[in-house]
Amino acid sequence: MSDPRNPLPLTPLHIAVALDGAGWHPAAWREPEARPTELLDARYWTDLVQEAERGLLDLVTIEDSFGLQSSNPGRPDDRTDQVRGRLDAVLVAARVAPLTEHVGIVPTAVVTHTEPFHASKAVATLDWVSTGRAGVRVRVSSRPDEAALFGRRTVEPFEPGRADSADTDGGPITDLFDEAADYVEVVRRLWDSWEDDAEIRDAATGRFVDREKLHYIDFEGPHFSVRGPSITPRPPQGQPIVAALAHRTVAYRLVGRSADLGFVTPRDAADARAILAEVRAEQAVAGRADETVHVLGDVVVFLDDDAAAAADRKARLDALLGRELISDARIFVGTPVELADLVLEWREAGLGGVRLRPGGLPHDLEQITRGLVPELQRRGAFRTAYEADTLRGLLGLTRPANRYAAV
């Protein structure tokens, strides 16, 4: 039953966990509980995702990028005391998926410098091997050093604190996000380029596929020209989940026009309401006002049964880092019970839930699954069993009709 101190909306609460290396604190790999020698081991990632599933979480996201991790978000650094290097997120997801049964798996794909045809095929494959639990978090790259890895284009350096044309029509960042929107459109069309019953597989007649149910997508835009069709049959979900992280108007626009799921970074409930209003406005402009787009608030978490212990652990990590941790998202230090209060406060502000970034792994993930989740269940605010077999089902989204199928 719901806690009378926290009147709850009728919509289900959604909880995601963002997995990145040894955790979101750059010094987390030096913690006694960390497993730094296993960061490139499939068992490590399997253990994390299985723990998330034991906690009945909706989904995990897996971070990725083309450049090495850096203490500066806009350029590489030369530090050797922090985790550097990572596995490909989509391939990690494909390895982990068959070893789980319910939790959604959403790897990050950098859409700048890559081709949507390749991404559509990879994510469709992930949906097949996970039996309908796949998604993709699209990410834009604005780092010149990452562009140099490919040599196809130049990218102007983006300085977050600089007031320029980043959020206005025609600015360099706007162009990158417009390209991302086209990328998602191509991917979605390719997922639909096979009708659901295109494969006949009739040995008696010798007919494996109905060629009339494979469709050219004929996409023409300023960034891509893709004829199609895909070579991978339509995924089990029809359309795997598309997600994006958004910090500002140009990214809220991408969520509103292209995504099923947006991750945002409010500082408090009032900020959450303002951000949500902006996302909904962008949905309306894109003609999607009637569609469900879930918006989850990101929080970096350091959790312990005792708030002082959580604070001491973060302080110890900050000392190893050489400064206090800063983040694009709110940093929470305390107990799972206190975090539950924040989660429900943001839910009352209109968010669909939270995406939690564990400060250290596996410690903070286990505090989420074994501390936060039971507390939310005690308050009647979170599921006690998985109620769907697909990620779309967990998020309350119906399986969409194929846009190319004859009515």
C-alpha positions in Angstrom: 0.0 0.0 0.0 1.1 3.5 -0.5 2.7 5.6 2.3 0.2 8.3 3.3 3.2 10.7 3.5 3.9 10.2 -0.2 0.7 10.1 -2.2 1.5 8.4 -5.4 0.4 8.9 -9.0 -1.3 5.9 -10.6 1.4 5.4 -13.2 4.1 2.8 -12.4 7.5 4.0 -11.2 10.4 3.1 -13.5 13.9 2.6 -12.2 17.0 2.3 -14.5 20.6 1.9 -13.5 23.5 3.3 -15.6 26.5 1.0 -15.6 29.9 2.5 -16.4 33.3 0.8 -15.6 33.9 0.6 -11.8 31.3 3.2 -11.1 30.6 6.9 -11.7 33.3 8.1 -9.3 36.6 8.2 -11.2 38.4 6.8 -8.1 35.9 4.0 -7.5 38.2 1.4 -9.1 40.4 1.7 -6.0 37.7 0.7 -3.5 38.2 -2.7 -1.7 35.0 -4.0 -3.2 35.8 -3.0 -6.7 36.8 -5.5 -9.4 39.2 -3.4 -11.6 41.0 -6.5 -13.0 37.7 -7.7 -14.4 36.4 -4.7 -16.2 37.0 -6.3 -19.6 35.6 -9.7 -18.4 32.1 -10.8 -19.5 31.5 -12.3 -16.1 31.8 -8.8 -14.5 29.1 -7.3 -16.7 26.9 -10.4 -16.4 27.0 -10.1 -12.6 26.0 -6.5 -12.6 23.1 -7.0 -14.9 21.9 -10.0 -13.1 22.0 -8.0 -9.8 19.9 -5.4 -11.5 17.4 -8.1 -12.5 17.3 -9.5 -9.0 16.2 -6.0 -7.9 13.4 -6.0 -10.5 14.7 -2.9 -12.2 13.2 -1.9 -15.6 16.5 -1.6 -17.4 20.2 -1.1 -17.4 22.1 1.3 -19.7 25.7 0.6 -20.6 28.0 3.6 -21.3 30.1 3.9 -24.4 32.1 6.5 -26.4 34.8 6.6 -29.1 37.3 8.5 -27.1 39.0 7.5 -23.9 37.4 8.5 -20.7 38.6 11.9 -19.5 38.4 14.1 -16.5 37.4 16.9 -19.0 34.1 16.3 -20.8 35.3 18.1 -24.0 38.8 16.7 -24.6 41.2 13.9 -23.6 43.5 14.1 -20.6 46.8 12.4 -19.7 45.7 11.0 -16.3 46.8 7.4 -15.6 45.2 7.1 -12.1 41.6 6.6 -13.5 39.9 3.9 -15.5 40.7 4.2 -19.2 39.4 2.0 -22.0 36.2 0.1 -22.3 34.4 -2.7 -24.2 31.8 -2.1 -26.9 28.5 -1.5 -25.2 26.3 -3.3 -27.9 28.5 -6.3 -27.8 28.5 -6.5 -24.0 24.8 -6.3 -24.1 24.6 -9.1 -26.6 26.8 -11.3 -24.4 24.8 -10.6 -21.2 21.3 -10.7 -22.8 20.9 -14.6 -23.0 22.0 -14.9 -19.3 19.1 -12.7 -18.1 15.3 -13.1 -18.5 13.4 -9.9 -17.7 15.5 -6.7 -17.3 15.8 -4.4 -20.3 19.3 -3.9 -21.8 20.0 -0.5 -23.4 23.6 0.0 -24.7 24.9 3.4 -25.8 25.6 3.9 -29.5 27.4 7.0 -30.7 25.5 8.2 -33.7 28.0 10.8 -34.8 30.5 9.3 -37.3 28.6 6.0 -37.7 26.0 4.6 -40.1 22.4 4.0 -39.0 22.2 0.8 -41.1 24.8 -0.8 -39.0 23.2 0.3 -35.7 19.7 -0.8 -36.8 21.1 -4.3 -37.6 23.0 -4.5 -34.3 20.1 -3.4 -32.1 17.6 -5.6 -33.9 20.0 -8.5 -33.3 20.1 -7.6 -29.6 16.4 -7.6 -29.5 16.3 -11.1 -31.0 18.9 -12.5 -28.6 17.3 -10.9 -25.6 13.8 -12.0 -26.7 12.4 -8.5 -26.8 14.3 -6.6 -24.1 16.6 -4.3 -26.2 16.9 -0.6 -26.6 19.6 1.8 -27.6 20.7 5.1 -26.0 21.7 7.4 -28.9 24.7 9.7 -28.1 26.1 12.6 -30.0 29.8 13.2 -30.1 31.0 16.8 -30.1 34.7 16.1 -29.3 37.3 17.0 -32.0 39.6 14.2 -30.9 36.8 11.7 -31.6 36.2 13.1 -35.0 39.9 12.8 -35.7 39.7 9.0 -35.2 37.6 8.7 -38.3 39.0 11.6 -40.4 35.7 12.1 -42.3 34.7 15.5 -40.8 35.8 18.1 -38.4 33.8 19.0 -35.2 34.1 22.4 -33.5 35.0 22.1 -29.9 32.0 22.7 -27.6 32.6 24.6 -24.3 29.6 24.0 -22.0 30.0 27.3 -20.2 30.2 29.4 -23.4 27.1 31.3 -24.5 27.0 30.8 -28.3 24.6 29.4 -30.9 24.6 25.9 -29.4 20.8 25.9 -28.8 19.8 28.0 -31.8 18.9 26.9 -35.3 22.0 26.5 -37.4 24.5 26.2 -34.6 27.1 23.4 -34.7 25.6 21.5 -31.7 22.1 21.9 -33.2 23.3 20.3 -36.4 24.7 17.3 -34.6 21.4 16.7 -32.8 19.5 17.2 -36.1 21.7 14.5 -37.6 20.9 12.3 -34.6 17.2 12.7 -35.2 17.6 11.7 -38.8 19.7 8.8 -37.7 16.9 7.6 -35.4 14.4 8.0 -38.2 16.5 5.8 -40.5 16.9 3.2 -37.8 13.2 3.0 -37.1 12.3 2.7 -40.8 14.9 -0.1 -41.2 13.3 -2.0 -38.2 10.0 -1.8 -40.1 11.5 -2.7 -43.5 10.6 -6.4 -42.9 6.9 -7.1 -42.1 6.3 -9.4 -39.2 5.4 -12.3 -41.4 7.9 -11.8 -44.1 9.6 -15.1 -43.3 7.6 -18.1 -44.4 10.1 -20.8 -43.7 8.0 -23.4 -45.6 10.3 -26.3 -46.5 7.6 -28.1 -48.4 7.1 -25.3 -50.9 10.7 -24.1 -50.8 9.7 -20.6 -49.8 11.7 -19.1 -47.0 10.8 -15.4 -47.4 8.0 -13.4 -49.0 9.9 -10.8 -51.0 6.8 -8.6 -51.3 6.9 -8.0 -47.5 10.4 -6.5 -47.6 10.3 -2.8 -48.2 12.7 -0.1 -49.4 12.7 2.8 -47.0 14.0 5.3 -49.5 15.1 7.8 -46.9 16.6 11.0 -48.3 17.8 13.8 -46.0 20.7 16.2 -45.4 22.7 13.7 -43.5 21.8 10.2 -44.9 20.5 8.6 -48.0 19.5 5.1 -47.3 17.5 2.8 -49.6 17.2 -0.3 -47.4 15.7 -2.8 -46.6 17.5 -4.2 -43.6 18.9 -7.7 -43.8 17.6 -8.4 -40.3 14.0 -9.4 -39.8 11.8 -7.1 -37.8 12.7 -7.2 -34.1 10.4 -9.0 -31.5 9.3 -5.6 -30.1 8.8 -4.2 -33.5 10.6 -1.1 -32.4 13.2 -1.5 -29.7 13.3 1.4 -27.2 15.2 4.5 -28.2 16.6 6.6 -25.4 18.6 9.8 -25.1 20.3 11.8 -22.3 19.3 15.5 -22.4 20.7 18.5 -20.5 19.5 21.4 -22.6 16.9 22.6 -25.1 18.6 21.1 -28.2 18.7 17.7 -26.6 15.2 18.0 -25.1 14.1 18.5 -28.8 15.7 15.2 -29.7 13.9 13.4 -26.9 10.6 15.0 -27.9 10.8 14.2 -31.6 12.6 10.9 -31.6 12.8 9.0 -28.3 10.7 6.7 -26.2 12.7 7.4 -23.1 14.6 10.5 -22.0 17.1 10.9 -19.2 17.4 14.4 -17.7 19.4 16.0 -15.0 17.2 18.1 -12.6 18.6 19.5 -9.4 15.3 19.5 -7.5 11.6 18.9 -8.0 11.0 22.4 -9.4 13.7 21.9 -11.9 12.2 18.6 -12.8 8.8 20.1 -13.5 10.4 22.8 -15.7 12.4 20.3 -17.7 9.5 18.0 -18.2 7.4 20.9 -19.5 10.0 21.7 -22.0 10.2 18.1 -23.2 6.4 17.9 -23.5 6.4 21.1 -25.5 9.0 19.6 -27.9 6.8 16.5 -28.2 3.9 18.7 -29.2 5.9 20.6 -31.8 7.0 17.2 -33.3 3.3 16.0 -33.5 3.9 13.4 -30.7 1.8 14.9 -27.9 -0.4 11.8 -27.7 2.6 9.4 -27.6 4.1 8.1 -24.3 7.6 9.4 -23.8 9.0 8.5 -20.4 11.3 11.0 -18.7 13.6 9.8 -15.9 15.8 11.9 -13.7 19.5 11.0 -13.4 21.1 10.8 -10.0 24.7 9.8 -9.0 24.3 7.8 -5.8 26.6 7.0 -2.9 24.5 4.8 -0.5 24.9 3.0 2.8 22.7 1.9 5.6 24.2 4.8 7.6 24.3 8.2 6.0 27.6 9.0 7.7 29.2 5.9 6.3 28.1 6.9 2.8 29.5 10.4 3.3 32.8 9.0 4.6 33.1 6.7 1.6 32.5 9.6 -0.9 35.0 11.8 1.0 37.6 9.0 0.8 37.0 8.7 -3.0 37.2 12.5 -3.4 40.5 12.5 -1.6 41.9 9.9 -4.0 40.6 12.0 -6.9 42.2 15.1 -5.6 39.1 17.2 -5.6 35.4 17.0 -4.9 33.4 15.1 -7.5 31.4 17.2 -9.9 28.7 15.8 -12.2 26.2 16.8 -14.8 23.6 15.1 -12.6 22.6 15.6 -9.0 24.9 13.8 -6.5 23.1 12.1 -3.7 24.8 10.8 -0.6 22.8 9.0 2.1 20.7 6.0 2.9 18.3 4.0 0.6 15.4 5.3 2.7 16.4 8.9 2.1 16.9 8.2 -1.6 13.4 6.8 -1.7 12.1 10.1 -0.4 13.8 11.9 -3.3 12.6 9.4 -5.9 9.0 9.8 -4.8 9.4 13.6 -4.7 10.5 13.7 -8.3 7.7 11.3 -9.2 5.2 13.7 -7.7 6.8 16.4 -9.8 5.8 14.4 -12.9 8.9 12.3 -13.8 8.3 8.7 -14.7 11.1 7.6 -12.4 14.9 7.7 -12.1 18.1 6.5 -13.7 20.6 5.9 -10.9 24.3 6.1 -11.5 26.1 4.0 -8.9 29.1 5.9 -7.5 30.9 2.7 -7.0 30.3 -0.8 -8.3 29.1 -3.3 -7.1 28.5 -1.6 -3.7 26.0 1.1 -4.8 24.2 -1.2 -7.2 23.6 -3.6 -4.4 22.4 -0.8 -2.1 19.8 0.1 -4.9 18.6 -3.5 -5.4 18.7 -4.6 -1.8 18.0 -1.3 0.0 16.1 1.2 -2.2 13.9 -1.4 -3.9 12.6 -3.0 -0.7 11.9 0.4 0.8 9.9 1.5 -2.3 8.1 -1.8 -2.2 7.3 -1.2 1.5 5.7 2.0 0.5 3.7 0.3 -2.3 5.6 2.3 -4.9 7.5 -0.4 -6.9 6.8 -3.7 -8.4 7.2 -7.0 -6.5 7.5 -9.1 -9.6 8.1 -8.5 -13.3 4.8 -8.0 -15.0 6.0 -8.2 -18.7 8.4 -10.1 -20.8 9.6 -7.2 -23.0 11.1 -3.9 -22.3 8.2 -2.1 -24.1 5.9 -4.1 -21.8 7.8 -3.0 -18.7 7.5 0.6 -19.8 3.8 0.3 -20.6 4.4 0.8 -24.4 2.4 -1.2 -26.9 4.1 -3.0 -29.8 3.7 -0.5 -32.8 2.2 -1.5 -36.1 4.6 -1.8 -39.1 4.4 1.4 -41.1 4.9 -0.4 -44.4 2.5 -3.2 -43.9 -0.7 -3.1 -46.1 -3.8 -2.2 -44.0 
